[in-house]
Amino acid sequence: MWIVAGILLGLVVLSAVVGFHSGPHSHVFAGVCGLVAAIWLVIMAVEGRSAPVLWALLSADLVVSAGLGVMGWLGLSSPPGGTHRHMRLEGAEGVALGDLQPDGVVSVRGEHWSAHSVNGNVSAGGRVQVVSARGVRLEVWAEDPADETPEIEAGENKETST
């Protein structure tokens, strides 16, 4: 009976770890495995196998399973393509903390982000706007890129007409 309990609890831990990489479905699976493990541990307690470790395992299993179930539910109920309780970063304005050549660090909404300028280099302190967020890296558009080439005025045209 202890072997089955160990296998069930191992599945909870394994699917919880996998869930951090593969998504909320694994967390739901971990929660279900945890519920099955809790039922198994209660059956063991009813049969008289009430070792102190059994109660500790049951308590830990219930807490972990409830947490994983909530994580899975929140992950599955979040809107597709969006974040659950956070505002989207696209369109937010920020400031370059160092020179973006074209990669660097920006501050957006008080948080520091790794960023890539899509329209050229940006001097430190330059204003940027978030175009897209890809994981922990932002693609930003500089309002005043540092490598912008000045326009040639009409009187300075180098072409000569003959």
C-alpha positions in Angstrom: 0.0 0.0 0.0 2.9 2.4 0.7 4.3 1.7 -2.7 1.0 2.8 -4.4 0.9 5.9 -2.2 4.5 6.7 -3.1 3.8 6.3 -6.8 0.7 8.6 -6.6 2.6 11.3 -4.7 5.5 11.0 -7.1 3.1 11.6 -10.0 1.8 14.7 -8.2 5.3 16.1 -7.9 6.4 15.1 -11.4 3.3 16.5 -13.2 3.6 19.7 -11.1 7.2 20.3 -12.3 6.2 19.4 -15.9 3.3 21.9 -15.6 5.7 24.8 -15.1 7.1 24.1 -18.5 4.1 22.7 -20.5 1.1 24.6 -19.1 -2.0 24.4 -16.9 -3.2 21.1 -18.2 -0.4 19.4 -16.3 -1.3 21.3 -13.2 -4.9 20.0 -13.4 -3.6 16.5 -13.9 -1.3 17.0 -10.8 -4.4 18.1 -8.8 -6.4 15.1 -9.8 -3.5 12.8 -9.0 -3.2 14.5 -5.6 -6.9 13.9 -5.0 -6.5 10.3 -5.8 -3.5 10.1 -3.5 -5.4 11.7 -0.7 -8.2 9.2 -1.1 -5.6 6.4 -1.0 -4.0 7.8 2.1 -7.4 8.0 3.8 -8.1 4.4 2.9 -4.7 3.5 4.5 -5.7 5.4 7.6 -9.1 3.6 7.9 -7.3 0.2 7.6 -5.2 1.1 10.6 -2.0 2.2 9.0 -2.0 5.4 11.0 1.7 6.1 11.2 2.6 9.7 11.9 4.1 10.0 8.5 0.8 9.0 6.9 -0.9 12.1 8.4 2.0 14.3 7.4 1.8 13.0 3.8 -2.0 13.5 3.8 -1.8 17.1 5.0 1.0 18.0 2.5 -0.8 16.3 -0.3 -4.0 18.2 0.3 -2.3 21.5 0.4 -0.2 20.9 -2.7 -3.1 19.4 -4.6 -5.4 22.4 -3.8 -2.7 24.8 -4.9 -2.0 23.0 -8.1 -5.7 22.8 -8.8 -6.1 26.5 -8.4 -3.1 27.2 -10.6 -4.5 24.9 -13.3 -7.9 26.5 -13.1 -6.5 30.1 -13.3 -4.3 29.1 -16.2 -7.1 27.5 -18.2 -9.6 30.3 -17.4 -7.3 33.1 -18.6 -8.2 34.8 -21.9 -6.5 33.3 -25.0 -3.4 35.2 -26.1 -3.6 37.5 -23.1 -2.5 37.7 -19.6 -4.9 36.8 -16.7 -4.9 39.7 -14.3 -2.2 42.0 -15.8 -2.5 44.7 -18.4 -1.0 44.1 -21.7 2.4 45.7 -22.4 1.8 46.5 -26.1 1.5 50.3 -26.5 3.0 51.1 -23.1 5.6 53.8 -23.0 9.0 53.5 -21.3 12.5 54.9 -21.1 15.8 53.3 -22.2 18.0 52.8 -19.1 21.1 52.4 -21.2 22.0 52.7 -24.9 19.9 50.3 -27.0 22.3 49.2 -29.8 19.7 47.8 -30.7 19.5 45.6 -27.6 19.5 46.8 -24.1 17.3 47.4 -21.0 14.3 49.6 -20.7 12.0 50.6 -17.9 8.3 50.2 -18.5 5.7 50.7 -15.8 8.4 50.8 -13.2 9.8 47.4 -14.2 13.1 46.7 -16.0 12.9 44.7 -19.2 15.3 43.3 -21.8 14.5 45.1 -25.0 15.2 45.2 -28.8 14.7 48.4 -30.7 13.1 47.7 -34.0 13.9 51.1 -35.6 17.5 51.7 -34.7 19.7 52.6 -31.8 18.4 54.6 -28.8 20.4 56.7 -26.5 20.1 56.3 -22.7 17.1 58.2 -21.5 15.3 58.0 -24.8 11.6 57.4 -24.9 10.3 54.1 -26.3 7.0 52.5 -26.9 6.4 48.7 -26.6 5.5 47.1 -30.0 5.3 43.5 -28.7 6.2 41.3 -25.8 7.8 38.0 -26.4 8.3 36.3 -23.1 10.6 38.5 -21.0 11.9 40.4 -24.0 10.2 43.5 -25.4 10.3 44.9 -28.9 10.2 48.6 -28.7 9.9 51.6 -31.1 12.1 54.5 -30.3 10.4 57.9 -30.5 13.8 59.6 -31.3 16.3 57.0 -32.6 19.9 57.9 -32.1 21.1 56.7 -35.5 18.5 58.6 -37.5 20.2 60.2 -40.5 19.3 63.9 -41.0 17.4 64.8 -44.1 19.4 66.6 -46.9 18.1 70.1 -47.4 17.3 71.2 -50.9 20.2 73.6 -51.2 22.7 70.9 -50.1 21.9 68.3 -52.8 25.1 66.7 -53.9 23.8 65.8 -57.3 24.8 68.2 -60.0 22.8 68.7 -63.1 24.8 69.1 -66.3 
